[in-house]
Every structure is written in structure tokens, then in C-alpha cells.
Amino acid sequence: MSGAKLALGAVLCALLVSSSQPSSSSQVLHCHEVRSSFQFLYPGMKWAPETPVSGSDLQVCQPKGLTCCSRKMEERYLLTAKQNMESGLQASSAKLKLLIIQNAALFQEAFDMVLRLGRNSTLAMLREEFPALGGGANGAVTQLFLDMSLYILGSDANVDDMVTSFFSRLFPLAYRRLLGNGATPGTSEDCLRGAWREASAFGSHPKLMMTRLSRSLPATRVFLQALNLGIEVVNTTQHLKAGRDCGRALLRLWYCPHCQGLLEARPCKPLCLSTMGACLGGAVEVQSHWRSYVEGLGTLDSAMRGEQDMEAVVLRLHVIIKLALKHAVGAKSRVNTQVSGACAHTPQRVARAVASSAEHTLASPVARNPQSGDPDPDQTLVGRRREFIQSLKSFSLFYGGLGEALCNREPAALNSSLCWNGQEMTDKFPGPGLRRAHPHASETKQKPPEPVISQIIDKLKHINQLLRMVTSPEKRWKARPGGGAARRDPSWQNQGAADEEGLESGDCDDEDECTGVSGLGPPPRRKRLRIFADLADNLAVDDLTFHELLLTPRLATDTHAGASVPGAAQAASVYSHVFLLTVIIFLLFGLH
């Protein structure tokens, strides 16, 4: 009896040993799942072999034994790997691109609206306060605000020249209609255009306007330039193309496991990061400059207050112009004496009708832009900028983590203990002191950035320099004591309509001789803008791609005859071995 039991145990042990050893049938590679997967990606393609082949013609996915891939399959996988890389870049940067594009359009339109409101306020003030001017000043006012708009958009205009040109166009009209000189015979129009400076007809108000505009308009200009450059930077990296070496590395990373029947294999993270770093063409080098760019925009946003707040300055220009005209009227006798002495015998130029026609042409758009009603004070440029900068700061490490973001788009492996190292499946978490080798990770050597990456780095350096210049303390306006004290006084928040009284105590530098003029002060709340909700509804960003494509096509298990997770079959085999061993022990010792 004991001999029979021993014989039975020996038979069962032999069965256990034989089942634990890979049989010749288990070593044979089955290609039906690989073939099904390939035909799912490329319907109608008959390049996938039905049985394993030697793979001697493969260029990248060269096997140690047999393979389920043909040369045609490898070429198609190479093309797909490049496309997946490019679509992954677009998807990863879509939110950042949308953020900058939308806000660039919003702020540009908002600044244009500020200028329109400022122009309409000025024209309304002239009609109410100086009706004798009639519509003659419309051309000068419209041209001034047009010049400011072009300057913000990047024209080579000079702010001081804008203001000088405005008062040069305004003074001849004021001299004849406000100072009571009428059509004085023998007085040259060209002489009148320059006479206001020698006669100091407008006092220090032109200098004050130059001071305020030269501090607010450049900040706005650089802000828009920075946003447009941000769009260019993201566009450049979003549309990077995978080269030959990158395509081969991506093929090895994502599709070479398919050739071995490992359809659900996931690349080891070190290999993935190394591959992405090489494929991004040195985009990681952009990170330090990108972070400085985001920080510089934040600093500029903080600096765009007071004298650098375009909204506050432009919406109060009509106050300066009003006081300038009042100054000229108050100094009427002195100005008339000096101007008549300088211009009485100057030859008169002809063809003045052309200039008059130009003025009426420039003034014509005013009727089509009526001044809007009282807006909601809660929606302001300052608040919108703050919200945008806070959102942008969440992308300050975008380029440093771009490679990892692309790797993290990979779906998680069902068997989380193994990963693909470029040649075979290996432990994802090696033991203490062990260092897992990734055969192809060392092939991706550090190369200098691609030329297109070097170009955007240079552009970022330039815009960062501009951001530092426009926000540097030594370049910013240091207010006179009277103006600074007035701005620190909480009573400024309640001034409302007291715009004129806010211009009484010093604003310009010493050499400007701006006596009797004040600090900037906050703009009246009734002038604040509520524009962003309407603008956002009307924006259409057509060039963004929001299709979330996975870097590696996700293959459903029910479509391809179940999962082929590496290690899954091994786990099932272990469970069967344990069960057989239990039966043997029970037979050997349980029958005594």
C-alpha cells in the first residue's frame, strides 16, 4: 500500500515538475492577438504574419528569437509612434495655449475699448466746456487716441511726439476761437502750431500728459507683446516634429513590445523620460526662461497700478486737456501778446483745406462710437489681469515637466510590477541596492537645443529683458511728495467727481516745472469697465486641438480575445502549482 502511495506521489510530482517547466508549446509565440491588434489600427492591411517569423529584416524591433512583426508593420508602427508623439504634445499644451490666446484677445480688445471711452469722454468734455471750439478739435482728439492705439500695438511712435502733435493741432483752433483772435490776417498756421510752447500757453499740462502716458502706455505695450510671444512659444513647442532618431526611439518604446506579443506592456519610466527628453529637441532648456517670463508678467501686473495703469490714466486725460485749455484762457492776454509778436509777419502757407478735410475724416468715427452707459465697477482690467496671472502661474513649470506629462499620459498597466525596458519586461521596482539597466536609455545623449528651440529661447530672453526694464524701480516714476501723500490718503477713494481738484499738487519731475498739478489718484469708479464677459462670449479660438489622443492606442481586452498582460499567465500557473502541491501532500500524508 505504501509502495502504491509512493508511486502515486511520484507520478503527481512528475506532473507538477512538467507543468512548472515551459513546454515547447508555451515557448511558441502566438501572433493572432498581435495580428488582430494591428488590423484594428489599420483595417485592411495584410502585413501581419499569422505565425511567428524570424524578423531578420527588422530595423529597430530586432528580436532575440521569433517575432510577430514584419518590415511593413515596423514601418507603419514607426509612423504611428511619431503621430502619437505630436498629438500628445498638442493635447498636453492645449490648456496653456487656450489660456494665453483668449486673454491676449480679451486684453487687446479691452485696451481698445479704454481708448474709445477716453476719446469719447474728451470729445464730450470739449462739447460741454468749450462749445466755441465746435467740432474743429475732433480731428486732433481722434488722432491722439489713434496714435496711442497704434503705439500699444507696436508702432515706432514716440509718446512725447504724440502729445506735442496733439497740442500743436489744438492750439491754432483755441487761439482763434477761445482767445478771441478770430481769423487774424497775416498769422501763419504753421507758426501757431509751434507758438504754444514758447508762450507756455497750456502751462505744465502737456508735460504732465507726457509723464503719465510715457509710464502707462509702455507697460501696456510690453504686456501685449509678452502675451503674443507666449502664444508663439507654445505654438512652436506644440508643433515640434519627431525626427528619424526620435521616431526609432518612440517605436522601441511603444510598439516593439507588440512584436513580442506584449500588447499591454508599458515602458519603464526612466526609459520614457529619456526618450521624451531627446524627442523634445532640448525644450527642457526653455524652462528657466519660461519661468522668468511668467514671473516677469506677474511683476508687471503688480506694477500696472497708479501711473502705470493705462485705464486710470487714459480715462482721465480729458481732465488734463480741460485744465490745459482753461490755463490758456486764463493767460489770454500774455499768450496773445507773445504769439502775435512771434507770428504776426510769418508768411501764410496755402492748401489748408487739405488739413481741415483730414480733421473731419478723423473725427467721423466718433458718431459711430457713442459713449456707453455706466458700467459695473466689479469687472476691471486690474481684476482680470490678476485672474489671468494666477492661472498662468500654474504653468510656470510647464516645460520642465513636459516630458513627464507625456509619459503620464500612458494608461496604467494591469500588472504594475513589470515594465518594458526597451528589450524585455523587467521589474518596475528593483530591490534595495539594485539598479535596473535600461539598455536603450543611454543611447539618448544630451544634444544642443534644436534651432527652433534656440530661437524661442532668444525671444524669451528679449521679452524678459523688456519686462525687467519696464518694471525696474529706477525706471519707474517717483511721485512728488504732494502727489504721494494724496495717493496714500484714504479720502482719495471717495473723491468720485473731484478729478480737477486731484490735479493740484505736483506730478512731474523738477525739470518739468509742473507746479500746481497733482498726483494721479485713482480713476473714478463710474469709469470702470465691464467688458470681459461679452468679449469672452464672442471669442472663437479655431486653431486649438482638443482631441485627447493617447500616446499609445488603448486596446480593449474584449476586442482582442482577452488581456495579454505580461505576468498574468505566470500568476495563473503559480496558483495551479500550489493547488497540485497541496493535493500531493494530502495524498502522501493524509492516507496514513
Beta strands, then each sheet from edge to edge (+ up, - down):
strand 1: 418-420
strand 2: 425-427
sheet 1: 1+ 2-
end
